[in-house]
Amino acid sequence: MKRVTFLTPVQRPTWHSLLLAGILLLLTAASLRAGARPADTLRVTPRLQELFVDPGYYSVLEDPTGQLTIQDVRQPARAAQFKAGSMLPTTTMDHPGSAYWLRLEIRAQGQLQQHWYLEMFDSHLNSVEFFPADGAAPTITGSDRPLITRKFPYKNFLFRLPLQSEQTQTYYLRLVSSSKTTFLSRLRTEQPLAIHFQTEYGLLGGFYGILLIMVVYNLCLYLFIGEQTYLRYVLYVLSCSLVFLSEDGLGFQYLWPNYPALNELIVAGSPILLLLTFSYYARQFLDMSLRLPRFDRWVRGVVIMSVIGLVIDALWLHSGWGFWFYLLPYGLIYYAALRVWQRGQRTARFFLLAHALVAISVGFLILRKLGISMFTNTGTVYSMNVAFVIEVVVLSYALGEKIKAIKDATIRAQGKLVKQLRKKHLVQEQLVEQLQRNQELKDQLNSELESLVAQRTDELRQQSDTIAAQNRELLHANGLLALQSAAIEKLNTELQQDLQEVKTARVLSKEVDFGEFSQIYPDKDACLAYLANLKWADGYHCRKCGHEKYCDGREPHSRRCTKCRYVESATAYTLLQKCKFSIIKAFYAVFLIYTHKGNYSSQELSRLLDLRQGTCWSFSQKVMEAMRRRRLSPDFDENEGWTHVLLDATTTEPEENVAAETLVQE
């Protein structure tokens, strides 16, 4: 709306102009003696549809006592104390609780075709009293009263102006507010007011509809997936919705119209809830506890201190400057997002973009709170709604991208595990082929031994026949026969010893040397992979919280619980937990001791493994003790392999110590 002014052409100073100037000067002096300069008069015509009313059109009178009545302010002495709104601050923050009388003069030019209405923008005014110019009963309402006290059940304060054609009418408003407010308002006729209602409520309906869709969508994702970040995001969106419902007045209009005390509580408490839920969600989304642990503790402390400051201001101080408590925690979280993005978390860039738009809209809000109405218009007033819709959509997409990144990392880990399983299967196939070759060699050796035994048996039979013939022929040579008999007995003894040695060799033929064993388990990674697969063959279960989902830890083949972040290495809680030498040698030592049923000397083990005898002896005792406990186990099987002994452990130390002890020395 452009203010109506009258311009006159510039003329040369004549005695007529000098006389006119003198008269105007006298009139001005008289008006100054009568009181302060009055405010501008609003002029409405049939062609106008709406007018923006800034404080310059109001005459303002502050009543610190709050005792003045409409009759008092209409007295000439009080009327002279009114000042133009343009000469005063645009807010009532300087004296919270004071009553402010606004005087508005409106000139109706021509025959008006429609009714005019005055809309006050601030829906948080505690008390509003509207006094019509025709002396009718005043309208008394405000945020401290139920919605039914308003003639029009609208979120803002709306008053009908009974304008009379070609007359100047004066209207009075008495405002009381416990917080910072403005005198901004707008005059509208019926048709623009109806169009404004349709447009405003349509946009607000779309805005809250989008919020509801985001809440339901992410809540369903949380129920199906179980990811806690979705639940935190839902709480954040709900608290933002509560802030907007209390800020734009729709909550009081539709949800709690008969509970003004509840409305005041929500207006004061929803920003505190927003700060808590935002920090609760942002820290989880950015993984600050893992990526920036020290900075995360600072952020939590600042958030708690800010919440305490907001509560104190809302309950006792009522300064109206509580929004400054938001700047420090929001700034710290935004800085943390920047650092997390620099460290490689790609989804943090969405967080930075979304909250940059919110920061701009918050800047406009702070300017309105400070009483600076230079940038106040429909776009800036609803810029926070637009920014928050963009933020909700962007953060929801970013949350999906984060979950997708975690899923991709899991798929890569599964691919790595598949490769390890393929490698394990290849090693197993090689072991099976080696065992088949050993079986073939054993069968060949058994055949050769059987043929040798048969041959020796035939030779002994022939010798026995010869001796019998010679015995018949040489009955008289008893001494020689005795010697031959002794030789035969010695030969039988040697044959029995040979048979025993053959049996022993067959038993020991399944033993392999360290070189062959190293081909099966070529390096430390293969041993750790085999041990991890053996250890978690029945599935992963966290030892602290029982959770069944995990991801790879820092150490090779270790597993980290996705719920409590507890890390367990492959050697933790096994026989090799405190092993001080190569895990390959440890595998081979367990194999030898187990296959010899504990009857393997530490001297021989020291020679084979190139280790100190004391080390071999200590490890042998540990293995034999594990074998003893395994034999006492109810699920013990005589034909089970030697690898079952590896899962035995004599210690249950915390994982913090186990992680350091599983670094196997080569």
C-alpha positions in Angstrom: 0.0 0.0 0.0 1.4 3.4 -0.9 0.8 6.2 1.6 -1.5 9.0 0.1 0.3 12.3 0.0 -0.5 15.6 -1.8 2.1 17.4 -3.8 1.9 21.1 -4.9 4.0 22.6 -7.7 7.0 24.7 -6.7 6.3 28.4 -7.0 8.3 31.6 -6.4 8.0 33.1 -2.9 5.3 35.8 -3.3 3.5 37.7 -0.5 0.6 35.2 -1.0 2.9 32.2 -0.3 4.5 34.0 2.6 1.1 34.7 4.1 0.1 31.1 3.6 3.3 29.8 5.1 2.7 32.1 8.2 -0.8 30.7 8.6 0.5 27.1 8.4 3.3 27.9 10.9 0.7 29.2 13.3 -1.5 26.1 12.8 1.5 23.9 13.4 2.4 25.7 16.6 -1.1 25.4 17.8 -1.1 21.7 17.1 2.2 21.3 19.0 0.7 23.1 21.9 -2.3 20.8 21.8 -0.2 17.6 21.8 2.2 15.4 19.8 2.0 15.1 16.1 -0.9 12.9 15.2 -0.4 9.8 13.0 -1.3 9.7 9.4 -5.0 9.1 8.5 -5.7 5.9 6.5 -7.8 6.7 3.4 -9.9 3.9 1.8 -11.7 4.1 -1.5 -14.1 1.8 -3.3 -11.2 0.8 -5.7 -9.0 -0.4 -2.8 -9.1 -4.0 -1.7 -6.5 -4.1 1.1 -4.0 -1.9 2.9 -0.9 -2.7 4.9 -1.0 -0.8 8.2 2.5 -0.1 9.6 3.1 1.5 13.0 3.3 4.9 11.4 -0.5 5.0 11.0 -1.1 4.3 14.7 -1.0 6.8 17.6 0.4 5.0 20.6 -0.1 5.6 24.3 1.7 3.4 26.9 -0.2 2.7 30.1 2.4 1.2 32.6 -0.3 0.8 35.3 -2.9 -0.9 33.1 -5.7 1.0 34.8 -6.8 3.5 32.1 -10.2 3.0 30.5 -11.6 4.0 27.1 -13.2 7.1 28.7 -9.8 8.1 30.2 -7.9 7.8 26.9 -10.6 9.8 25.1 -10.1 12.8 27.4 -8.3 15.7 25.8 -5.4 15.5 28.3 -4.8 11.8 27.6 -5.4 12.2 23.8 -2.6 14.8 23.7 -0.2 12.2 25.1 -0.6 9.9 22.1 2.5 9.6 19.9 2.9 8.5 16.3 4.0 4.9 16.1 6.8 5.8 13.7 8.4 7.8 16.5 8.4 4.8 18.9 10.0 1.4 18.9 7.8 -1.0 17.0 7.6 -3.4 19.9 6.3 -3.6 23.4 9.4 -5.3 24.7 10.8 -2.3 26.6 8.1 -2.6 29.3 6.6 -6.2 29.3 3.2 -6.3 30.9 2.3 -2.7 30.1 -0.9 -1.9 28.3 -0.6 -0.1 24.9 -3.5 1.9 23.5 -3.5 2.2 19.7 -5.6 4.9 18.0 -6.3 4.4 14.3 -8.1 7.0 12.2 -9.7 5.9 8.9 -11.2 8.1 6.2 -13.8 6.5 3.9 -13.9 8.3 0.5 -16.8 7.6 -1.8 -19.5 5.0 -1.5 -18.0 1.8 -0.1 -19.4 -1.5 -1.6 -17.9 -4.0 0.8 -17.2 -4.3 4.5 -13.6 -3.8 5.8 -11.8 -5.9 8.4 -8.7 -5.2 10.5 -6.4 -8.2 11.0 -3.7 -8.2 13.8 -0.8 -10.4 12.7 0.6 -11.4 16.1 -1.6 -14.3 17.5 0.3 -14.3 20.8 -1.1 -11.1 22.3 -2.3 -11.9 25.8 -5.1 -9.4 25.8 -6.8 -7.5 22.9 -9.7 -5.1 23.3 -11.2 -3.5 20.2 -13.4 -0.4 20.6 -15.5 0.5 17.5 -15.9 4.1 16.5 -19.7 4.0 16.8 -19.5 3.5 20.6 -20.7 -0.1 20.4 -19.7 -2.7 23.0 -16.0 -3.5 22.7 -14.6 -6.9 21.6 -12.5 -8.4 24.4 -10.3 -11.4 23.4 -6.6 -12.5 23.4 -4.4 -15.6 23.7 -5.3 -15.8 27.5 -8.9 -16.3 26.6 -10.7 -19.2 24.8 -11.2 -19.0 21.1 -14.9 -18.6 21.6 -14.3 -15.0 22.8 -13.4 -14.0 19.2 -16.2 -13.0 16.8 -14.3 -14.7 14.0 -12.8 -18.1 14.9 -9.5 -17.3 13.1 -5.9 -17.9 14.2 -5.2 -14.2 14.1 -7.3 -11.4 15.6 -9.9 -10.2 13.1 -12.2 -7.2 13.7 -14.9 -5.7 11.5 -14.8 -2.0 10.8 -18.2 -0.3 10.3 -16.9 2.5 8.1 -19.2 5.3 7.0 -18.9 7.0 3.7 -17.2 10.4 3.6 -16.5 10.2 7.3 -13.3 10.0 9.4 -13.7 7.5 12.2 -11.4 6.7 15.1 -10.9 3.2 16.5 -9.1 2.2 19.6 -7.3 -1.0 20.5 -5.9 -1.9 23.9 -3.0 -4.5 23.7 -1.2 -6.4 26.5 1.6 -8.8 25.8 4.2 -10.5 28.0 6.6 -11.0 25.1 8.0 -9.1 22.2 5.4 -8.1 19.7 4.6 -5.7 16.8 1.8 -3.4 15.9 1.7 -4.7 12.3 -1.8 -5.3 10.8 -3.7 -5.2 7.5 -7.0 -3.9 6.3 -8.9 -6.1 3.9 -12.3 -6.2 2.3 -14.5 -9.4 2.2 -13.4 -10.7 -1.2 -9.6 -10.5 -0.7 -10.1 -11.8 2.9 -11.8 -14.9 1.5 -9.2 -15.4 -1.1 -6.5 -15.0 1.5 -8.1 -17.6 3.7 -8.3 -20.1 0.9 -4.7 -19.5 -0.1 -3.3 -19.5 3.4 -5.1 -22.5 4.7 -4.4 -24.4 1.5 -0.7 -23.8 1.8 -0.7 -24.6 5.5 -2.7 -27.7 4.9 -0.1 -28.8 2.3 2.7 -28.0 4.7 1.3 -30.0 7.6 0.3 -32.8 5.1 3.9 -33.1 4.0 5.0 -33.2 7.6 2.4 -35.9 8.4 3.5 -38.0 5.4 7.2 -37.7 6.4 6.3 -38.8 10.0 4.2 -41.8 8.9 6.8 -42.8 6.3 9.8 -42.7 8.6 7.9 -44.3 11.4 7.0 -47.2 9.2 10.7 -47.5 8.2 11.6 -47.6 11.9 9.1 -50.3 12.6 10.2 -52.4 9.7 14.0 -51.8 9.8 14.5 -51.1 13.5 17.0 -48.3 12.8 16.9 -45.9 15.7 17.8 -42.9 13.6 14.4 -43.0 11.9 12.7 -42.8 15.3 14.8 -39.8 16.3 13.9 -38.1 13.0 10.2 -38.7 13.7 10.5 -37.1 17.1 12.3 -34.1 15.6 9.6 -33.6 12.9 6.9 -33.9 15.5 8.5 -31.2 17.8 9.0 -28.9 14.7 5.3 -29.4 13.9 4.4 -28.5 17.5 6.5 -25.3 17.2 4.8 -24.3 14.0 1.3 -25.1 15.3 2.0 -22.8 18.3 3.7 -20.1 16.2 1.1 -19.7 13.5 -1.9 -20.2 15.9 -3.4 -23.2 14.1 -2.9 -25.4 17.1 -5.0 -23.0 19.3 -7.6 -22.6 16.5 -8.2 -26.4 15.9 -6.5 -28.6 18.6 -6.8 -26.9 21.9 -9.2 -23.8 21.4 -10.6 -24.0 25.0 -7.3 -24.3 26.8 -5.4 -21.0 26.6 -3.2 -22.1 29.5 -2.1 -25.2 27.5 -1.5 -22.9 24.6 0.9 -20.7 26.6 2.6 -23.9 27.9 3.1 -25.2 24.4 4.3 -21.8 23.1 6.9 -21.7 25.8 7.9 -25.4 25.9 7.8 -26.5 22.2 11.1 -24.6 21.3 12.8 -26.4 24.2 11.6 -29.7 23.0 12.7 -28.8 19.5 16.3 -28.1 20.7 16.4 -31.4 22.5 15.0 -33.5 19.7 17.2 -31.8 17.1 20.4 -32.4 19.0 19.2 -36.0 19.7 18.7 -36.6 16.0 21.6 -34.6 14.6 24.2 -36.3 16.8 23.0 -39.8 15.7 22.7 -38.8 12.1 26.3 -37.4 12.0 27.7 -40.3 14.1 29.3 -37.6 16.3 30.0 -40.1 19.2 32.2 -42.1 16.9 33.6 -39.5 14.5 34.0 -36.5 17.0 33.8 -38.1 20.5 35.3 -35.1 22.4 33.3 -32.5 20.5 30.2 -34.6 21.0 30.6 -34.2 24.8 30.9 -30.4 24.4 27.7 -30.3 22.3 25.8 -32.3 24.8 26.9 -30.0 27.6 26.0 -26.8 25.6 22.6 -28.2 24.8 21.9 -29.0 28.4 23.0 -25.5 29.5 20.9 -23.9 26.8 17.8 -25.9 27.9 18.3 -24.8 31.5 18.6 -21.2 30.3 15.4 -21.5 28.2 13.5 -23.0 31.1 14.6 -20.2 33.5 13.7 -17.5 31.0 10.3 -19.1 30.3 9.4 -19.5 34.0 10.9 -16.5 35.7 12.7 -13.9 33.5 10.2 -13.5 30.6 12.9 -11.5 28.8 11.8 -12.5 25.3 15.4 -13.1 24.3 15.3 -16.8 24.8 15.9 -17.4 21.1 19.5 -16.4 21.5 20.0 -19.7 23.5 19.5 -21.6 20.3 22.3 -20.0 18.3 25.2 -21.6 20.2 24.1 -25.3 20.1 22.8 -24.9 16.5 26.1 -23.3 15.5 28.1 -26.1 17.1 26.0 -28.8 15.5 26.4 -27.1 12.1 30.2 -26.9 12.6 30.2 -30.6 13.5 28.4 -31.4 10.3 31.0 -29.5 8.3 33.8 -31.4 10.0 32.1 -34.8 9.5 31.5 -33.9 5.8 35.2 -33.0 5.5 36.1 -36.4 7.0 34.3 -38.3 4.3 30.6 -38.7 5.3 28.9 -37.8 2.1 25.3 -37.6 3.6 26.5 -34.7 5.8 26.3 -32.4 2.8 22.5 -32.7 2.7 22.4 -31.8 6.4 24.5 -28.6 5.7 22.3 -27.6 2.7 19.0 -28.1 4.5 20.0 -26.2 7.6 21.5 -23.4 5.6 18.0 -22.6 4.3 16.6 -22.9 7.8 19.3 -20.5 9.1 18.2 -17.9 6.6 14.5 -18.2 7.6 15.6 -18.0 11.3 17.4 -14.8 10.5 14.2 -13.3 9.3 12.4 -14.5 12.5 15.1 -12.9 14.7 14.7 -9.6 12.8 10.9 -9.7 13.5 11.6 -10.5 17.2 13.9 -7.5 17.4 11.2 -5.3 16.0 12.9 -4.8 12.6 10.1 -5.0 10.1 12.1 -3.9 7.1 12.1 -7.4 5.6 8.6 -8.4 6.9 6.4 -9.6 4.2 4.4 -12.8 3.3 7.5 -14.4 1.8 9.7 -13.9 4.9 6.9 -14.7 7.3 6.3 -18.1 5.7 10.0 -18.7 4.6 10.5 -20.9 7.7 7.6 -23.2 6.6 9.1 -23.5 3.1 12.6 -24.0 4.5 11.4 -26.7 6.9 9.5 -28.6 4.2 12.7 -28.6 2.1 14.7 -29.6 5.1 12.3 -32.5 6.0 12.4 -33.9 2.4 16.2 -33.4 2.1 17.0 -35.0 5.5 14.6 -37.9 4.8 16.5 -38.5 1.5 19.8 -38.1 3.3 18.7 -40.6 5.9 17.9 -43.1 3.1 21.3 -42.4 1.5 23.0 -43.1 4.9 21.1 -46.4 5.3 21.9 -47.3 1.7 25.6 -46.6 2.4 25.5 -48.9 5.4 23.8 -51.5 3.3 26.5 -51.2 0.6 29.2 -51.5 3.2 27.4 -54.7 4.5 27.2 -56.1 1.0 30.9 -55.4 0.5 31.6 -57.2 3.8 29.5 -60.1 2.7 31.3 -60.1 -0.7 34.6 -60.2 1.2 33.3 -63.1 3.4 32.2 -64.9 0.3 35.7 -64.6 -1.2 37.1 -65.9 2.1 34.6 -68.8 2.0 35.7 -69.6 -1.6 39.3 -69.6 -0.5 38.4 -71.8 2.4 36.6 -74.2 0.1 39.6 -74.3 -2.2 41.9 -75.1 0.6 39.5 -77.8 1.8 39.4 -79.3 -1.8 43.2 -79.3 -1.8 43.2 -81.0 1.6 40.7 -83.6 0.3 42.9 -84.3 -2.7 45.9 -84.6 -0.4 44.1 -87.0 1.8 43.0 -89.1 -1.2 46.7 -89.3 -2.4 47.7 -90.3 1.1 45.0 -93.0 1.1 46.2 -94.3 -2.3 49.8 -94.4 -1.0 48.6 -96.2 2.2 46.7 -98.8 0.1 49.8 -99.3 -2.1 52.0 -99.7 0.9 49.5 -102.2 2.5 49.5 -104.2 -0.8 53.3 -104.3 -0.9 53.5 -105.3 2.8 51.0 -108.1 2.3 52.9 -109.4 -0.7 56.2 -109.3 1.3 54.5 -111.1 4.2 53.2 -113.8 1.9 56.6 -114.1 0.2 58.3 -114.5 3.6 55.6 -117.0 4.7 56.3 -119.1 1.6 60.0 -118.9 2.2 59.5 -120.0 5.9 57.3 -122.9 4.7 59.9 -124.0 2.3 62.6 -123.8 4.9 60.4 -125.7 7.4 59.9 -128.5 4.8 63.7 -128.6 4.2 64.4 -128.7 7.9 61.8 -131.6 8.4 63.5 -133.5 5.6 66.9 -132.8 7.0 65.6 -133.8 10.4 64.5 -137.1 9.1 67.8 -137.5 7.4 69.9 -136.2 10.2 68.3 -137.7 13.3 71.7 -138.3 14.7 72.6 -134.6 14.5 70.6 -133.3 17.5 72.9 -130.5 18.2 72.7 -129.1 14.7 68.9 -129.4 14.8 68.7 -127.5 18.0 70.7 -124.7 16.4 68.4 -124.6 13.5 65.4 -124.5 15.7 66.9 -121.5 17.6 67.4 -119.8 14.3 63.8 -120.4 13.3 62.6 -119.0 16.6 64.7 -115.9 16.1 63.4 -115.5 12.6 59.8 -115.7 13.9 60.5 -113.1 16.5 61.9 -110.7 13.9 58.9 -111.4 11.7 56.6 -110.4 14.6 58.6 -107.3 15.2 58.4 -106.4 11.5 54.6 -106.9 11.6 54.4 -104.6 14.7 56.5 -102.0 13.0 54.3 -102.1 9.9 51.2 -101.6 12.1 52.9 -98.7 13.8 53.9 -97.1 10.5 50.3 -97.4 9.2 49.1 -95.6 12.3 51.7 -92.9 12.0 51.2 -92.5 8.3 48.5 -89.9 8.8 51.0 -87.4 10.2 52.0 -84.5 8.0 55.1 -82.3 8.4 55.0 -78.5 9.0 55.6 -77.7 5.3 52.5 -79.7 4.2 50.5 -78.1 7.1 51.6 -74.6 6.0 50.1 -75.3 2.6 46.7 -75.8 4.2 47.0 -72.7 6.4 49.5 -70.5 4.4 49.4 -67.3 6.5 48.0 -65.5 9.5 44.9 -64.2 7.7 43.9 -67.8 6.6 44.2 -69.0 10.2 42.2 -66.0 11.6 39.5 -66.5 8.9 39.3 -70.3 9.7 39.1 -69.5 13.4 36.4 -66.8 13.0 34.3 -69.1 10.8 34.7 -71.9 13.4 33.9 -69.6 16.3 30.8 -68.0 14.8 29.5 -71.0 12.9 26.2 -70.9 14.7 25.8 -67.1 14.2 27.0 -64.0 15.9 25.7 -63.0 19.4 27.1 -60.0 21.2 28.5 -61.0 24.6 27.4 -57.8 26.2 23.9 -57.1 24.9 23.0 -60.3 22.9 22.5 -58.4 19.6 22.8 -60.4 16.4 23.8 -57.8 13.9 27.4 -56.8 13.4 29.9 -55.1 11.2 33.7 -55.5 10.6 36.0 -54.2 13.3 39.4 -52.6 12.9 41.3 -55.8 13.5 41.2 -58.5 10.8 38.2 -60.8 11.1 36.9 -59.0 14.3 33.3 -58.1 14.6 31.6 -55.0 16.1 28.1 -55.0 17.5 25.9 -52.5 15.7 23.9 -51.8 18.8 26.4 -51.3 21.7 29.6 -51.0 19.5 31.3 -53.8 21.5 34.3 -55.3 19.5 35.3 -58.9 19.7 38.4 -60.3 17.9 38.7 -63.7 16.2 41.0 -65.1 18.9 39.1 -63.7 21.9 37.7 -66.4 24.2 39.6 -69.2 22.3 42.6 -71.3 23.1 44.8 -68.8 21.2 43.8 -65.7 23.1 47.1 -65.1 24.8 49.4 -66.9 22.3 52.8 -65.2 22.1 54.1 -66.9 18.9 52.9 -67.3 15.3 49.3 -68.5 15.0 50.3 -70.9 12.1 52.8 -72.6 14.5 50.1 -72.6 17.2 47.7 -74.4 14.8 50.4 -77.0 13.9 51.2 -77.5 17.6 47.6 -78.1 18.5 47.3 -80.5 15.6 50.4 -82.6 16.6 49.4 -82.7 20.3 45.9 -83.7 19.6 46.7 -86.4 17.0 49.3 -87.9 19.4 46.7 -87.7 22.2 49.0 -85.5 24.3 52.0 -87.8 24.0 54.2 -85.4 22.1 57.4 -84.2 23.9 58.1 -80.5 24.2 61.7 -81.1 22.9 60.4 -82.5 19.7 57.8 -79.7 19.4 60.6 -77.1 20.1 62.7 -78.7 17.3 59.9 -78.7 14.8 58.5 -75.2 15.5 61.9 -73.5 16.2 60.7 -72.2 19.6 62.0 -72.3 23.1 61.3 -75.5 25.0 59.7 -73.7 27.9 57.3 -72.0 25.5 56.4 -75.3 23.9 55.9 -77.0 27.3 53.6 -74.2 28.6 51.5 -74.3 25.4 51.4 -78.2 25.5 50.0 -78.0 29.0 47.4 -75.5 27.9 46.4 -77.8 25.0 46.2 -81.0 27.1 44.1 -79.2 29.7 41.7 -78.1 26.9 41.6 -81.7 25.6 40.8 -82.9 29.0 37.9 -80.5 29.4 36.7 -81.4 25.9 36.6 -85.1 26.7 34.5 -84.2 29.8 32.1 -82.1 27.6 28.6 -83.8 27.1 28.8 -83.3 23.3 32.3 -84.9 23.0 32.7 -87.3 20.1 35.6 -89.7 19.8 35.8 -89.1 16.0 35.7 -85.3 16.1 38.5 -83.3 14.6 41.3 -81.4 16.4 39.8 -78.0 15.6 37.2 -78.4 18.3 40.0 -77.8 20.9 40.6 -74.3 19.5 37.3 -73.0 20.8 38.3 -73.8 24.4 39.3 -70.8 26.5 40.4 -70.6 30.2 39.9 -66.8 30.5 36.9 -64.4 30.0 38.8 -61.1 30.2 37.0 -57.9 28.9 37.3 -57.3 25.2 39.4 -54.1 25.8 42.3 -56.3 27.0 41.6 -59.1 24.6 41.9 -56.8 21.6 45.5 -56.0 22.5 46.4 -59.6 23.4 45.3 -61.1 20.1 48.1 -59.4 18.1 49.9 -62.6 17.4 53.7 -62.2 17.1 55.4 -63.8 14.1 
